[in-house]
Amino acid sequence: MDGQVGGLRRGPIRTVDVARETGYSVQQVRDLERLGVIPPAARSANGYRCYTPAHVHALRAYRGLAAAAGPVLARQLLAELRSRTLVEAATAINAVHVRLARETDEVRHAQEALRAILAEAPARASGHERDAMTITELAAALGVRPSTLRFWEQEGLVTPERVTSLRARRYGLAAIGAARIVVALRGAGYGIPAVRDIMGSLLRTEGLEETRQVLQRRLDRIAARSVELLRAGADLAAVVESAAGEGS
């Protein structure tokens, strides 16, 4: 790892300097050390904390990870990176990128479904049988459990078709599109009552516009989180390389 971070050279670094370099307060630096985001700092003869550039890299990496994936996952990942091999650590970080890409795909699918509701409602309502999905197929496509789809049905969010004597659920194009919108709305943090209101308003012009804006804001937030993760890339690399060097 480079021996210098900003204006800091390798060697003992004061807490106040770490705070200045990372944008955290002195107390936040101490709290994040206590939470295991960074390893415990060495202590000087007079009891003061002595940090290193590795701590600065870790705190900067945490800031980006927390913005991209949330503070809970960021804390867990930073602690784990210090004990993983280079391959394992790189795979764990790649998984965050994959998660953001999946969230982006979910919103784009929802936007496509919304456009279809607006422009092709008659065609969707009379969709071909071969375009329908079973509950298992739709759950797999959306990345949710079948029980989640049944719960959404109970809440009036997604209404499947029912076929066969066993009343097995099948979802036509309209229901598939609605389910994609629900996934995006739930991912954006909307509770069931709010999602129900939005889904119930889709046949109205103002409802369509509201949903379009909600989905676009969701997409913008995911893009911002992706940028934060990219910004943290160099510091994440430093954390991983430092851990790999210590373990070799």
C-alpha positions as CSV (number, residue, x, y, z in Angstrom):
1,M,0.0,0.0,0.0
2,D,1.2,3.5,-0.7
3,G,2.9,5.0,2.3
4,Q,1.0,8.3,2.1
5,V,-2.7,9.2,2.3
6,G,-3.4,12.8,1.5
7,G,-0.9,14.7,3.5
8,L,-0.4,11.8,5.9
9,R,2.8,9.7,5.8
10,R,3.1,6.1,7.0
11,G,3.4,6.0,10.8
12,P,1.3,7.0,13.8
13,I,-1.6,9.4,12.9
14,R,-3.6,11.3,15.5
15,T,-7.3,10.8,15.7
16,V,-8.0,14.4,14.7
17,D,-6.0,13.9,11.5
18,V,-7.9,10.8,10.7
19,A,-11.1,12.7,11.2
20,R,-9.9,15.4,8.9
21,E,-8.9,13.0,6.2
22,T,-12.1,11.0,6.2
23,G,-14.8,13.6,6.9
24,Y,-15.8,12.0,10.1
25,S,-15.8,13.6,13.5
26,V,-13.3,12.5,16.2
27,Q,-16.1,10.8,18.1
28,Q,-17.3,9.0,14.9
29,V,-13.8,7.7,14.3
30,R,-13.7,6.2,17.8
31,D,-17.3,4.8,17.4
32,L,-16.4,3.1,14.1
33,E,-13.3,1.6,15.7
34,R,-15.5,0.3,18.5
35,L,-17.9,-1.2,15.9
36,G,-15.1,-3.1,14.2
37,V,-15.2,-1.1,11.0
38,I,-11.5,-0.5,11.5
39,P,-9.1,-2.5,13.6
40,P,-8.2,-1.3,17.0
41,A,-5.6,1.5,17.0
42,A,-2.3,1.0,18.8
43,R,-1.8,3.1,21.9
44,S,1.1,5.4,22.6
45,A,3.0,5.5,25.9
46,N,0.6,8.2,27.1
47,G,-2.5,6.3,26.1
48,Y,-3.4,8.2,22.9
49,R,-4.6,6.3,19.8
50,C,-2.1,5.9,17.0
51,Y,-3.7,5.3,13.7
52,T,-2.1,4.4,10.3
53,P,-2.9,5.1,6.7
54,A,-4.6,1.7,6.6
55,H,-7.2,3.1,9.0
56,V,-7.8,6.1,6.8
57,H,-8.3,3.8,3.8
58,A,-10.7,1.6,5.7
59,L,-12.8,4.6,6.9
60,R,-13.0,6.1,3.4
61,A,-14.0,2.7,2.0
62,Y,-16.7,2.4,4.7
63,R,-18.2,5.7,3.7
64,G,-18.6,4.6,0.1
65,L,-19.9,1.2,1.0
66,A,-22.3,2.6,3.5
67,A,-23.7,4.9,0.9
68,A,-23.9,2.1,-1.7
69,A,-25.2,-0.8,0.4
70,G,-26.2,0.6,3.8
71,P,-24.2,0.9,7.0
72,V,-25.1,-2.6,8.4
73,L,-23.7,-4.5,5.3
74,A,-20.8,-2.0,5.1
75,R,-19.7,-2.7,8.7
76,Q,-20.0,-6.4,8.2
77,L,-18.1,-6.4,4.9
78,L,-15.2,-4.2,6.2
79,A,-14.7,-6.5,9.1
80,E,-14.8,-9.6,6.9
81,L,-12.4,-8.1,4.3
82,R,-9.6,-8.1,6.9
83,S,-9.8,-11.9,7.3
84,R,-10.4,-13.0,3.7
85,T,-8.1,-14.0,0.9
86,L,-7.7,-11.7,-2.0
87,V,-10.1,-13.7,-4.2
88,E,-12.7,-13.9,-1.5
89,A,-12.5,-10.2,-0.8
90,A,-12.7,-9.2,-4.4
91,T,-15.7,-11.5,-4.8
92,A,-17.5,-9.9,-1.9
93,I,-17.0,-6.4,-3.3
94,N,-18.1,-7.6,-6.7
95,A,-21.3,-8.9,-5.1
96,V,-22.2,-5.3,-4.1
97,H,-21.8,-4.2,-7.7
98,V,-24.0,-7.1,-8.8
99,R,-26.6,-6.2,-6.3
100,L,-26.8,-2.6,-7.5
101,A,-27.0,-3.8,-11.1
102,R,-29.9,-6.1,-10.2
103,E,-31.7,-3.2,-8.5
104,T,-31.2,-1.1,-11.7
105,D,-32.6,-4.0,-13.8
106,E,-35.7,-4.2,-11.5
107,V,-36.5,-0.6,-12.0
108,R,-36.0,-0.7,-15.7
109,H,-38.3,-3.7,-16.0
110,A,-40.8,-1.7,-13.9
111,Q,-40.5,1.3,-16.3
112,E,-41.1,-1.0,-19.3
113,A,-44.1,-2.4,-17.6
114,L,-45.4,1.1,-16.9
115,R,-45.0,2.1,-20.5
116,A,-46.9,-1.1,-21.6
117,I,-49.7,-0.2,-19.2
118,L,-49.9,3.2,-20.8
119,A,-49.5,2.2,-24.5
120,E,-50.5,-1.4,-24.8
121,A,-53.2,-2.1,-22.2
122,P,-55.5,-3.9,-24.5
123,A,-52.8,-6.2,-25.8
124,R,-51.6,-7.0,-22.3
125,A,-55.1,-7.8,-21.1
126,S,-55.4,-10.4,-23.9
127,G,-51.9,-11.8,-23.6
128,H,-51.2,-15.3,-25.0
129,E,-51.2,-18.3,-22.6
130,R,-47.6,-19.0,-23.5
131,D,-46.6,-15.6,-22.1
132,A,-48.1,-16.5,-18.7
133,M,-45.9,-17.6,-15.7
134,T,-46.6,-19.9,-12.8
135,I,-46.1,-18.5,-9.3
136,T,-42.7,-20.3,-9.1
137,E,-41.5,-18.9,-12.4
138,L,-42.6,-15.4,-11.6
139,A,-41.0,-15.5,-8.1
140,A,-37.7,-16.7,-9.6
141,A,-37.8,-14.0,-12.3
142,L,-38.4,-11.3,-9.6
143,G,-36.0,-12.6,-7.0
144,V,-38.7,-13.0,-4.4
145,R,-40.4,-16.0,-2.7
146,P,-43.7,-17.4,-3.9
147,S,-45.1,-16.6,-0.4
148,T,-44.3,-12.9,-1.1
149,L,-46.5,-13.1,-4.3
150,R,-49.3,-14.7,-2.3
151,F,-49.0,-12.0,0.3
152,W,-49.2,-9.3,-2.4
153,E,-52.3,-11.0,-3.8
154,Q,-53.9,-10.8,-0.4
155,E,-53.1,-7.1,-0.2
156,G,-54.6,-6.5,-3.6
157,L,-51.3,-5.5,-5.3
158,V,-51.0,-8.3,-7.9
159,T,-53.9,-10.4,-9.1
160,P,-53.1,-13.7,-10.9
161,E,-55.3,-15.8,-13.1
162,R,-56.4,-19.0,-11.5
163,V,-56.5,-22.2,-13.7
164,T,-56.9,-26.0,-13.3
165,S,-58.9,-27.8,-10.8
166,L,-56.2,-27.3,-8.2
167,R,-56.6,-23.5,-8.6
168,A,-52.9,-23.1,-9.4
169,R,-51.9,-19.5,-9.9
170,R,-50.8,-18.3,-13.3
171,Y,-49.8,-14.7,-14.0
172,G,-50.6,-13.1,-17.4
173,L,-48.7,-10.2,-18.9
174,A,-50.7,-7.6,-17.0
175,A,-50.0,-9.3,-13.6
176,I,-46.3,-9.8,-14.5
177,G,-46.0,-6.1,-15.3
178,A,-47.8,-5.1,-12.1
179,A,-45.5,-7.4,-10.1
180,R,-42.4,-5.8,-11.5
181,I,-43.7,-2.3,-10.5
182,V,-44.4,-3.6,-7.0
183,V,-40.9,-5.0,-6.7
184,A,-39.4,-1.6,-7.7
185,L,-41.7,0.3,-5.3
186,R,-40.9,-2.0,-2.4
187,G,-37.2,-1.7,-3.2
188,A,-37.6,2.1,-3.0
189,G,-38.9,1.8,0.5
190,Y,-42.6,2.2,0.0
191,G,-44.8,0.4,2.5
192,I,-47.7,-1.9,1.5
193,P,-50.4,0.8,2.0
194,A,-48.5,3.3,-0.2
195,V,-47.8,0.7,-2.9
196,R,-51.5,-0.2,-2.9
197,D,-52.4,3.4,-3.4
198,I,-50.0,3.8,-6.3
199,M,-51.0,0.6,-8.0
200,G,-54.7,1.5,-7.6
201,S,-54.0,4.8,-9.3
202,L,-52.3,3.4,-12.4
203,L,-55.3,3.7,-14.6
204,R,-55.5,7.4,-14.0
205,T,-53.2,9.8,-15.9
206,E,-52.0,11.4,-12.7
207,G,-51.3,8.0,-11.3
208,L,-49.2,7.0,-14.2
209,E,-47.2,10.2,-14.0
210,E,-46.7,9.8,-10.2
211,T,-45.4,6.2,-10.7
212,R,-43.1,7.3,-13.5
213,Q,-41.6,9.9,-11.3
214,V,-41.2,7.5,-8.4
215,L,-39.4,5.0,-10.6
216,Q,-37.1,7.6,-12.0
217,R,-36.2,8.9,-8.5
218,R,-35.4,5.3,-7.6
219,L,-33.2,4.8,-10.6
220,D,-31.4,8.1,-9.8
221,R,-30.7,7.0,-6.2
222,I,-29.3,3.7,-7.4
223,A,-27.0,5.5,-9.8
224,A,-25.8,7.8,-7.0
225,R,-25.1,4.7,-4.8
226,S,-23.2,3.2,-7.7
227,V,-21.0,6.3,-8.0
228,E,-20.3,6.2,-4.3
229,L,-19.1,2.6,-4.6
230,L,-16.9,3.5,-7.6
231,R,-15.5,6.5,-5.6
232,A,-14.5,4.1,-2.8
233,G,-12.8,1.7,-5.2
234,A,-9.2,2.8,-4.6
235,D,-9.6,2.7,-0.8
236,L,-11.3,-0.7,-1.0
237,A,-8.4,-2.0,-3.0
238,A,-6.0,-0.7,-0.4
239,V,-7.9,-2.5,2.4
240,V,-7.9,-5.7,0.5
241,E,-4.3,-5.5,-0.5
242,S,-3.3,-4.6,3.0
243,A,-5.2,-7.6,4.4
244,A,-3.7,-9.9,1.8
245,G,-0.2,-8.7,2.5
246,E,-0.6,-9.3,6.2
247,G,-1.9,-12.8,5.6
248,S,0.9,-13.8,3.3
